[in-house]
Amino acid sequence: MPRQRHRVDLGVRQGSLREANLELITRHVFAFGDEDHPVSRARLADETHMTRSTSSRLVDALIEGRILESLPAISVSGRGRPAVPLIPARGSYVGLGMEVGVGLLAARLVDLSGRVLADSLDQLDLTGSDPAKALRHLGVMVKEILDEMAPGQVLVGATLSLPGLVDMSAARLLVAPNLGWTDVDPYPYLEEVLGPEIDFSVGNSANLAARTVAQTRPGHPGPWSSFIYLHGDIGVGAAMMLDGREIVGAHGWAGEIGHMTVDPNGPACRCGSHGCLEQYLGRHHLLLAAGMPPRASIHDLLARVRAGDPLAVEAVRAAGHALGSVLASVVNLLDMPTLVLGGDLAVIGEYLTGPVEQEMRHRLLSDPLAKPLVVLAPATAAPGATGAAYVALDRVIRDPARWLGPGRGTSDLD
């Protein structure tokens, strides 16, 4: 099985001049071109500082290889040939993103343009579940959406989002306290449906969800390049992005903000500690504090808060102060004042951000100089699965030459 043997990031790879130029053109079109604002061939040559003949030859190869797509020519004012717009190809190469959460299983196919081609989502409680049973169920979901692939579409890789500490080099889950899983190798349960030739990798769910904020679609930068992403559901996780790159730490385990201590004498946590942020901000605690049944949804809690229910209002207010206290310490340490709330935190974000900002103002050394910005991520289901698909597709963006085959776009001058 071709497993991931190194951390996936967006760094520039070394290679021949041709390969480097193919990558440069691909990255540029993915970063700046879409159907509303496509990149023209002429603009591409100018902005990449290539001769127009070299750029055009490489673009032709990328179009023939179905990595880029050209739109109908656009007439421009003045003399000269009509501009030929370029965008990421649609419906050619496909990335598979999968997610195991405490409350869901998801599988999603995304193409190079960022379109979701097929999607499967099952809401279920996996707390204390059997990993083999859950992963086999995910395999069934994956088979169903792979069967929806159109002729000619190519699966370039598969990435699995997991809610815990992962070993990315071995593609294993080390521990997921909220699932009750320890030392799980997911690949054997997915191998039959994926096949032996598909590149397979795993990642932490918060890190992968953060990619959907750092990139609005594969290779296209989002509005913030440096931020702390907080994702809440049953548990609470975080990811840190600096200049569009993940900060994952020496072992890849950075971001376990849910297990930072709010009160050392607080309630016991599944991780074995006491007073973790998760015990104040996780969905189960929020529902309990609001006097609601454990099977209620975060949207049920939001409805109670909007109706002015005093228990629900106080539960969210107290959670916001706990989160603000922890975030102030993180921002004081890392100097990242842009904070993005995702998952459950985005759903109740309009009532959470006030207490968060109030608490941070009391604790941030930098507050008079650079006030924190708290923003809400789009409230979408299973963002980790989408981010996982982006990681799979990044293989094409980072190394387009691999997918073109020999000879395309070659020249002694490239």
VENPE-V596496 format. One record per helix or strand of 2 or more residues. SS is the DSSP state (H for helix, E for strand). FROM is the first residue (numbers start at 1). TO is the last residue. If there is no record, write none. Layout:
# VENPE-V596496
ss=SS from=FROM to=TO
ss=SS from=FROM to=TO
This chain:
# VENPE-V596496
ss=H from=17 to=32
ss=E from=39 to=40
ss=H from=41 to=48
ss=H from=52 to=64
ss=E from=68 to=70
ss=E from=85 to=88
ss=E from=93 to=100
ss=E from=104 to=111
ss=E from=116 to=123
ss=H from=131 to=146
ss=E from=154 to=162
ss=E from=165 to=167
ss=E from=172 to=176
ss=E from=181 to=184
ss=H from=187 to=194
ss=E from=200 to=204
ss=H from=205 to=214
ss=E from=215 to=217
ss=E from=220 to=221
ss=E from=227 to=232
ss=E from=236 to=242
ss=E from=245 to=247
ss=H from=257 to=259
ss=H from=278 to=281
ss=H from=283 to=289
ss=H from=298 to=306
ss=H from=310 to=334
ss=E from=338 to=343
ss=H from=344 to=347
ss=H from=349 to=363
ss=E from=373 to=376
ss=H from=383 to=398
ss=H from=400 to=404
